[in-house]
Structure formats: structure tokens, C-alpha cells
Amino acid sequence: MYIYAGGLRLRRMDKRAEKAALATYTAALASQLDAEDEPAAALSLALPLLIATVHGKAVALPGRTLAAAARFLKADVPEHVQVSE
């Protein structure tokens, strides 16, 4: 099974490899977030982590897209979820 993107033929990842890669990605983001003290840097780590957790997709977000990502996630995160300090 192949995907054609940008004129290139790419092979699809199997579900097991995709799930393992996502778990590795979320674990790396979570460990970086735990070690981060700067609020702006923590936000730039937390938003991709939330997208990976809620939607199951790994993303890379440049700084200027953080506000749009927050708006995108706002509809998906239940109101009863509280942020622990």
C-alpha cells in the first residue's frame, strides 16, 4: 500500500508501528514538559502533546500557530477538565 505525496511514492506505516511511534512521541513530549520551567516553552510542548493525546496525530507547531492550535483544541477538551498546578 502506497501514498503519493508531492510526486513521491511513500509507503504507509502499519498500525502497530504508527501506534508505537505516537507513544514514543508523546512520552518524549511529556518528559520534556515535566522538565520545563518557562511558561512559553511549556505551552509550545503542551499543545502538540494534547493534540497527540486527543486526536492521535503527531504534529510540529511553529510559534505562530500556537493560538490556532489552542482554538482547534478548545472544542475537543471537555469543560470539566481542570488543569492541575
C-alpha positions as CSV (number, residue, x, y, z in Angstrom):
1,M,0.0,0.0,0.0
2,Y,1.5,3.3,-1.0
3,I,0.7,7.0,-0.7
4,Y,1.6,9.5,-3.3
5,A,2.5,12.9,-1.9
6,G,4.4,15.7,-3.7
7,G,5.3,13.4,-6.5
8,L,6.9,10.9,-4.2
9,R,5.7,7.3,-3.5
10,L,5.6,6.7,0.2
11,R,4.9,3.5,2.0
12,R,2.1,3.6,4.6
13,M,3.1,2.8,8.2
14,D,1.4,-0.2,9.6
15,K,-0.9,0.4,12.6
16,R,1.4,-1.2,15.1
17,A,4.4,0.9,14.0
18,E,2.3,4.1,13.9
19,K,0.9,3.4,17.4
20,A,4.5,2.8,18.8
21,A,5.8,5.9,17.1
22,L,3.0,8.0,18.6
23,A,3.6,6.5,22.1
24,T,7.3,7.4,21.8
25,Y,6.5,10.9,20.6
26,T,4.0,11.6,23.5
27,A,6.4,10.1,26.1
28,A,9.2,12.4,24.8
29,L,6.9,15.4,24.9
30,A,5.7,14.6,28.4
31,S,9.2,14.2,29.8
32,Q,10.3,17.5,28.2
33,L,7.2,19.2,29.6
34,D,7.9,17.9,33.1
35,A,11.4,19.3,33.0
36,E,10.3,22.7,31.5
37,D,10.1,25.8,33.8
38,E,9.5,28.5,31.2
39,P,5.7,29.1,30.6
40,A,6.1,29.9,26.9
41,A,8.2,26.8,26.2
42,A,5.8,24.7,28.3
43,L,2.9,25.9,26.1
44,S,4.8,25.0,22.9
45,L,5.2,21.5,24.3
46,A,1.8,21.1,25.9
47,L,-0.3,21.9,22.7
48,P,1.3,19.2,20.5
49,L,1.0,16.8,23.4
50,L,-2.7,17.5,23.7
51,I,-3.2,17.1,20.0
52,A,-1.4,13.8,20.1
53,T,-3.4,12.6,23.0
54,V,-6.8,13.8,21.9
55,H,-6.6,13.2,18.1
56,G,-3.8,10.6,17.9
57,K,-1.8,12.6,15.5
58,A,1.8,13.8,15.9
59,V,2.3,17.4,14.9
60,A,5.0,20.0,14.9
61,L,3.7,23.5,15.7
62,P,5.7,26.7,15.0
63,G,5.3,29.5,17.4
64,R,2.9,31.5,15.3
65,T,0.4,28.6,15.0
66,L,0.0,28.0,18.8
67,A,-3.0,30.3,19.1
68,A,-4.8,28.5,16.2
69,A,-3.9,25.1,17.8
70,A,-5.4,26.2,21.1
71,R,-8.6,27.3,19.3
72,F,-8.6,23.9,17.5
73,L,-8.4,22.0,20.8
74,K,-10.9,24.2,22.7
75,A,-13.8,22.3,21.1
76,D,-12.3,18.9,21.9
77,V,-11.4,19.3,25.5
78,P,-14.3,18.9,27.9
79,E,-15.1,21.9,30.1
80,H,-15.0,19.8,33.3
81,V,-11.3,19.1,32.7
82,Q,-9.2,21.2,35.1
83,V,-5.5,22.0,34.9
84,S,-3.6,20.8,37.9
85,E,-0.9,23.1,39.3
